[in-house]
Amino acid sequence: MLHFQITGRIEQVEIIAVGSSIHDIKRLRKQFGSGRWRKLKGIAGVQLTNGNYRTAEVHWYEAHGIGKRKMKIKRFID
């Protein structure tokens, strides 16, 4: 697993899926609780554990009152 930290803002945020369109919806509800879950993607600057800074496309799940969960790097842009 690639560990990283978001540096700055997430730009160009798009909704990929909502509610039952999310493949992992059962796991999300069981692990974090019920809510209006959405899967999103965006572009962000990230700092990797080795200290390198890169620009990456990140994906995550989000629900109102619960926040961002399961953030991952999908691909590097630079």
Protein Blocks (a to p, Z undefined) as FASTA:
>chain_A
ZZdddehjdehiacfbgcjlpmklmmmmmmnopcdddddddddddddfkopacddddddd
ddehkbpehiacfbdfZZ
